Amino acid sequence: MLPKVFRILWGDLSSQEVKKFGFLSVIITLILGNYWMLRSMKNAIFNDLVGFASQPYAKLLSLFVMVFVVIGYSKLVDMFEKHKLFYILCTLFAGIFFFLGYATSHPDVFSLSQSSSLYPLFSWIPGKVIGWFSYIAFESSSLLMFLFWAFVASTTKPESAKKGYAMIVTCIQIGTITGPAIVTNFAPKVGSPALIALGGVIVLIIPLLIKLYTKYMPKEEGVVSKSTKAKKKTGFLEGLKLIVTKPYVIGILVVSTIYEIIATILEFQMNMIAKGFFPTRDAFASFNGKYGMSINFMALLFALLGTSFLMRKFGLRFCLIMYPTMIAIVLCGLLVVNFAGATNIQIMWALFGSMIAVKGFSYALNNPTKEIMYIPTSKDVRFKAKTWIESFGGRSSKGIGSGITAAFANNLPALLAFGTIISLGIVGVWLVVANMLGKKYNKLQETHEVIE
C-alpha cells in the first residue's frame, strides 16, 4: 500500500531512492523547521528592541553582512569536504542561538550606558544592538539551507531529482508548519528567548544526522562533466564570476530571487498594520507564527497534490512560468482591494492571504524547480555561485524591496498602490527570463552538457 502511495505522489521511486530521499527529508525538515521557528520571532524581537519602522534598514544591513558571510563560506568550500561544512556551520550557529537566547532576555546587559565614553559613537543607532544582531543572525542561518540543497544536487541525477525533490519538499512542510506552531503556542507561555535557545539544540542534531547519512547511504554520482582538463583551484570570488559570465546562471539568479522584491513589499505592509493590532512582542510573534503555519500548510497541500505531478506532466519550463503568472494574479487582486476602499484590518488580511500564496507556492513549486536547474552544472556553480545567489542575490532583492518600502514607510496607501504596480512590472521581466531558462535547461538535458 505504501509503495503505491509513493508512486501516486512522487512517481516510481525505487526502494533505494525512498531511503535516500527519506533520510534527506528528515535533515532538511529539522533545518527548515528550526529556521521557521526563529523566523517567526524575528520581526517581533526586532520590533520590541528596535522598532519595526527600521526593518527596511535591517534588511539592507543583512545584505552587507552576507557579502562577508558568503566570502567565508566559499573559502570553507575549498578547504573542507561537503559533509564537514555541516559540522562547522551548525556548531557556529548553535553557539550564536544560545547566546541570543540569553541576550534577548537581558538586552540591557549588552547595551551601552549613557555615561560610557563610547555612547556618543553609537547613540545614532535606533534601539538596542541585540535587536539588530538577532535579525542578522536569523537571516544568516538560511546558509544551512543553501548548503543542504547544494549537497543534494551534487549527488543526485536529473531523473531521480524530479521524483525525489518533490518528496523532500512534501516532507519539509512537517517542519515548516511545526516551527511556527511552536512559536504560536509557546511564545506567549515561555517567551521568545527560551525558543531561541531551543533552536541552538536543534541545530546541533543536524551534524549527527549528516554523519549517519554519509556512513550508511551509498554514494550516487550526479551529472559528470565531460571535460578532461585539470581543475584549477578557485577562490571565493569564483561563484560571483560564474554568475556574471554564464547566462544560464544569471537566469537561475533571476528566477531564484526576484520574487523577494515583491514579497518584501507585501510583507512589510502586512506587518506594519499587524503590529498595531498585536502590540506586545510575544503576541506579535504569535501572529507571525500563524502566518508561517498558513504559508507552509499551503505549501504542503500543493506539494502533495501538485509539485511532482506538474514537473512530470508538464516539465520544468512550465513550472518556471507558472509561479510568476500566479503572482501576477495575486497582485491584481490586491489592486482591486485597495481601490475598493478596504479598511486597515481588511487590507491586513488581504495581504496575509496574498503572502500565503506568494510564499507557499514559492516553497512548493519554485524552490524544487530552480534547485533542479543546478543539476547540469559544475561543483563551483552548485556550491559557490549558488551560495552567492541564495544569500547575496536573495538579499539584494530584499534590499531593493526594502528601498521601496523605506521610501513609502510613512504612507502605506501609496506603498500599496505604487508597490503593486512596480511589482507587476517586475513579473513581466521575470516571465521572459523564466521562459528562456526553461528552454536552455531542456537543451542541456538533450545534449548532456554541463555549465562550468
C-alpha positions in Angstrom: 0.0 0.0 0.0 2.8 2.4 1.0 4.8 2.0 -2.3 1.5 2.6 -4.2 1.0 5.9 -2.3 4.6 6.9 -3.1 4.1 6.2 -6.8 0.9 8.3 -6.8 2.5 11.3 -5.1 6.1 11.2 -6.5 6.3 8.7 -9.3 8.1 5.4 -9.5 10.7 5.7 -6.7 12.9 2.7 -6.2 13.4 1.4 -2.6 16.9 2.9 -2.6 15.6 6.3 -3.6 12.9 6.1 -0.9 15.6 5.5 1.7 17.9 8.2 0.3 15.3 11.0 0.0 13.6 9.9 3.2 16.9 10.4 5.1 17.5 13.8 3.4 13.9 14.8 4.2 14.5 14.3 7.9 17.6 16.5 7.8 16.0 19.4 5.9 12.9 19.1 8.0 14.9 19.9 11.0 16.9 22.7 9.3 13.8 24.4 7.9 11.6 23.7 10.9 14.2 25.5 13.1 14.6 28.3 10.6 10.9 28.9 10.5 10.6 28.9 14.3 13.3 31.6 14.5 11.9 33.5 11.5 8.5 33.7 13.2 10.1 35.5 16.1 12.5 37.7 14.1 10.1 40.6 13.4 8.6 40.6 16.9 12.0 40.7 18.6 13.2 43.5 16.2 10.0 45.5 16.8 10.4 45.2 20.6 14.1 46.0 20.8 14.4 48.5 17.8 11.1 49.4 16.2 9.6 47.9 13.0 9.9 51.2 11.1 13.7 50.5 10.9 13.2 47.0 9.5 14.0 48.0 5.9 17.4 49.2 7.1 18.0 45.9 8.9 17.4 44.1 5.6 19.9 46.4 3.9 22.4 45.7 6.7 21.9 42.0 6.3 22.7 42.3 2.6 26.1 44.0 3.5 26.8 41.4 6.2 26.0 38.5 3.9 28.7 39.5 1.4 31.3 38.6 4.1 29.4 35.5 5.2 29.4 34.2 1.6 33.1 35.0 1.2 33.8 33.0 4.3 31.6 30.1 3.2 33.1 30.0 -0.2 36.5 29.7 1.4 35.3 26.8 3.5 34.0 25.0 0.4 37.6 25.0 -0.9 39.0 23.8 2.4 36.6 21.1 3.6 34.6 18.2 2.3 30.9 18.9 1.8 29.6 17.0 4.9 32.2 18.6 7.1 30.8 22.0 6.3 27.7 21.0 8.2 29.8 20.2 11.3 31.4 23.7 11.2 28.4 25.8 10.4 26.0 24.0 12.7 28.3 24.4 15.7 28.8 28.1 14.9 25.0 28.8 14.7 24.2 26.8 17.8 26.6 29.0 19.8 25.0 32.1 18.3 21.5 30.9 19.2 22.5 30.0 22.8 24.0 33.5 23.2 20.9 35.2 21.7 18.6 33.1 24.0 20.2 34.9 26.9 20.8 38.3 25.3 17.3 38.9 24.1 16.1 38.1 27.6 18.6 40.6 29.1 19.2 43.2 26.3 20.2 45.9 28.8 23.3 43.9 29.8 24.6 44.3 26.3 23.6 48.0 25.9 26.0 50.9 26.4 25.1 53.2 29.3 24.7 56.9 28.6 27.8 57.5 30.8 30.0 55.3 28.6 32.7 57.1 26.6 31.6 55.0 23.6 28.0 56.0 23.8 28.2 59.1 21.6 29.7 57.0 18.8 26.7 54.6 18.7 23.9 56.8 20.0 22.6 57.4 16.5 21.7 53.7 16.1 18.0 53.2 16.8 17.0 50.8 19.6 19.2 48.1 21.2 22.1 46.5 19.3 20.9 43.0 20.3 17.8 43.6 18.2 19.9 44.3 15.1 22.3 41.4 15.8 19.4 38.9 16.3 17.8 40.0 13.0 21.1 39.5 11.1 21.8 36.1 12.8 18.3 34.7 12.0 18.7 35.9 8.4 22.2 34.4 8.1 21.0 31.0 9.4 19.5 30.4 5.9 23.0 29.4 4.9 22.3 25.9 6.2 19.5 25.6 3.6 21.8 26.6 0.8 24.4 24.1 1.9 21.8 21.3 2.1 20.5 21.8 -1.4 24.0 22.1 -2.9 24.9 18.9 -1.1 21.9 17.1 -2.6 22.4 18.5 -6.1 26.0 17.2 -6.1 24.8 13.6 -5.6 21.5 13.3 -7.5 20.7 12.5 -11.1 18.1 14.6 -13.0 15.7 11.7 -13.4 15.8 10.9 -9.7 15.6 14.5 -8.8 12.2 15.1 -10.5 10.7 12.5 -8.1 12.9 12.8 -5.0 12.9 16.6 -4.8 9.1 16.6 -4.7 9.2 14.0 -1.9 11.7 16.2 0.1 9.5 19.4 -0.4 6.5 17.5 0.8 8.2 16.2 4.0 9.8 19.6 4.6 6.4 21.1 5.4 6.2 19.0 8.6 9.0 21.1 9.9 8.0 24.4 8.4 4.5 24.0 9.9 5.7 22.7 13.3 8.3 25.5 13.8 5.8 28.4 13.6 3.2 26.3 15.5 5.7 26.1 18.4 6.0 29.9 18.4 2.2 30.4 18.1 1.5 28.1 21.1 4.6 28.6 23.3 6.0 32.1 22.8 3.2 33.6 25.0 3.9 31.0 27.7 7.7 30.5 27.9 8.9 33.6 26.0 10.9 34.0 22.8 14.3 33.7 24.4 13.7 30.1 25.5 12.6 29.2 22.0 15.8 30.7 20.5 17.9 28.5 22.8 15.8 25.5 21.7 16.9 26.5 18.2 20.5 26.0 19.2 19.7 22.5 20.5 18.0 21.5 17.2 20.9 22.8 15.1 23.3 20.5 17.0 21.3 17.4 15.9 21.9 18.1 12.2 25.6 17.2 12.1 24.8 13.8 13.8 22.3 13.0 11.0 24.7 14.1 8.3 27.3 11.7 9.8 24.8 8.8 9.7 23.8 9.7 6.1 27.4 9.7 4.8 28.1 6.4 6.7 25.2 4.3 5.6 23.9 5.7 2.3 25.8 4.6 -0.8 27.3 7.4 -3.0 25.5 8.3 -6.2 27.2 10.4 -8.8 25.2 13.2 -10.3 25.8 14.8 -13.7 29.5 14.4 -14.5 31.4 16.9 -16.6 32.9 15.6 -19.8 35.8 18.0 -19.5 39.2 16.3 -19.1 41.1 19.5 -18.2 42.7 19.6 -14.8 40.7 21.7 -12.5 42.3 24.9 -11.2 41.9 25.8 -7.5 39.3 28.5 -7.4 38.9 31.4 -5.0 36.0 32.7 -3.0 35.0 35.1 -5.9 34.7 32.2 -8.3 30.9 32.0 -7.6 30.4 35.7 -8.4 32.4 35.3 -11.6 30.3 32.4 -12.7 27.1 34.4 -12.2 28.4 37.4 -14.2 29.8 35.3 -17.1 27.3 32.4 -17.5 23.8 33.5 -18.9 22.3 30.2 -17.6 23.5 31.0 -14.1 22.1 34.6 -14.4 18.8 33.1 -15.3 18.9 31.0 -12.2 19.6 34.1 -10.2 16.6 35.9 -11.6 14.0 33.0 -11.0 15.5 32.3 -7.6 15.5 35.7 -6.1 13.4 38.3 -8.0 10.2 37.3 -6.2 11.8 38.5 -2.9 11.4 42.1 -4.1 7.6 41.6 -4.3 7.4 39.5 -1.1 9.4 42.2 0.9 7.0 44.9 -0.2 3.9 43.0 0.7 5.2 41.6 3.9 6.3 45.0 5.2 2.8 46.4 4.7 1.2 43.4 6.4 3.5 43.7 9.5 3.2 47.5 9.7 -0.5 47.1 10.0 -0.4 44.0 12.2 1.9 45.4 14.9 -0.9 47.9 15.7 -3.3 45.0 16.4 -0.7 42.9 18.2 1.3 45.4 20.4 3.4 43.0 22.6 6.5 41.1 21.5 5.1 37.6 22.1 1.6 38.5 20.7 3.3 39.8 17.5 5.4 36.7 17.4 2.3 34.5 17.7 0.7 36.3 14.8 3.8 35.7 12.7 3.7 32.1 13.8 0.2 31.8 12.4 1.4 33.4 9.3 4.2 30.9 8.9 1.9 28.0 9.6 -0.5 29.1 7.0 2.2 29.6 4.4 3.6 26.1 4.9 0.3 24.4 5.2 -0.5 25.8 1.7 2.9 24.6 0.5 2.2 21.1 2.0 -1.1 20.8 0.2 0.4 21.9 -3.1 3.5 19.7 -2.6 1.2 16.7 -2.0 -1.2 17.3 -4.9 0.7 19.3 -7.5 4.5 19.6 -7.3 5.6 16.2 -8.6 2.6 15.9 -11.0 3.3 19.3 -12.7 7.0 18.5 -13.0 6.4 15.1 -14.5 3.4 16.0 -16.6 4.3 19.5 -18.0 8.1 19.8 -17.4 10.4 22.3 -15.7 9.8 25.1 -18.2 6.0 25.1 -17.4 6.7 25.2 -13.7 9.1 28.1 -14.0 6.5 30.2 -15.8 3.5 29.1 -13.7 4.8 30.8 -10.5 5.2 34.4 -11.7 1.9 34.0 -13.5 0.2 33.2 -10.2 1.9 36.1 -8.5 0.5 38.5 -11.2 -3.0 37.3 -10.5 -2.5 37.9 -6.7 -1.2 41.4 -7.3 -4.2 42.3 -9.5 -6.4 41.1 -6.7 -4.6 43.4 -4.2 -5.1 46.4 -6.5 -8.9 45.7 -6.6 -9.0 45.5 -2.7 -7.0 48.8 -2.4 -9.1 50.7 -4.9 -12.3 49.3 -3.3 -11.6 51.3 -0.1 -11.0 48.4 2.3 -10.3 49.1 6.0 -6.8 48.5 7.6 -7.9 45.2 9.1 -9.3 44.1 5.7 -6.1 45.1 3.9 -4.0 43.3 6.5 -5.9 40.0 6.0 -5.8 40.5 2.2 -2.0 40.9 2.4 -1.9 37.9 4.8 -3.7 35.8 2.1 -1.5 37.2 -0.7 1.7 36.3 1.2 0.5 32.8 1.9 0.1 32.4 -1.9 3.4 34.0 -2.8 5.5 32.2 -0.2 3.6 28.9 -0.2 3.9 28.4 -4.0 7.5 29.6 -3.8 8.4 26.8 -1.4 6.2 24.1 -3.0 6.8 24.9 -6.7 9.5 27.5 -7.4 12.1 26.1 -5.0 12.2 22.5 -6.1 12.1 23.7 -9.8 15.0 26.0 -9.5 17.0 23.5 -7.5 16.8 21.1 -10.4 18.2 23.8 -12.6 21.5 23.3 -10.8 21.9 19.7 -11.7 23.6 20.2 -15.1 26.2 22.4 -13.5 29.7 22.1 -12.0 30.6 21.9 -8.4 31.6 25.6 -8.4 28.2 26.6 -9.7 26.3 24.4 -7.2 28.3 25.4 -4.1 29.8 28.8 -4.8 27.6 30.5 -7.4 24.5 29.0 -5.7 25.5 30.5 -2.3 26.1 33.9 -3.8 22.7 33.6 -5.5 20.7 32.4 -2.5 22.3 34.6 0.1 23.7 37.8 -1.5 21.4 37.6 -4.5 18.3 37.0 -2.4 19.2 39.7 0.0 19.9 42.1 -2.9 16.3 41.5 -4.0 15.1 42.1 -0.4 17.3 45.2 -0.3 15.6 46.6 -3.5 12.2 45.8 -1.9 13.3 47.4 1.4 14.4 50.5 -0.6 10.9 50.8 -2.0 9.3 50.3 1.4 11.6 52.8 3.1 10.6 55.4 0.6 6.9 54.9 1.4 7.2 53.8 5.1 5.1 56.6 6.3 2.5 56.4 3.5 1.1 52.9 3.4 -1.8 53.6 1.0 0.8 54.9 -1.6 3.0 51.9 -1.0 0.2 49.5 -1.6 -0.8 51.2 -4.9 2.7 52.1 -6.3 4.4 49.0 -4.8 1.8 46.7 -6.5 2.2 48.4 -9.9 6.0 48.2 -9.6 5.7 44.5 -8.7 3.6 43.8 -11.8 6.4 45.3 -14.0 8.9 43.0 -12.2 6.7 40.0 -13.0 6.8 40.9 -16.7 10.6 40.7 -16.8 10.6 37.5 -14.7 8.3 35.7 -17.2 10.7 36.4 -20.1 13.7 35.1 -18.2 11.8 32.1 -16.9 10.8 31.1 -20.4 14.4 31.4 -21.7 15.8 29.5 -18.8 13.4 26.6 -19.3 14.4 26.3 -22.9 18.1 26.3 -22.0 17.6 23.6 -19.4 15.8 21.3 -21.9 18.6 21.8 -24.4 21.2 20.9 -21.7 19.3 17.7 -21.0 19.3 16.8 -24.6 23.0 17.4 -25.3 24.2 16.3 -21.8 26.2 19.5 -21.5 27.4 20.8 -18.1 27.6 24.5 -17.2 31.0 25.0 -15.6 
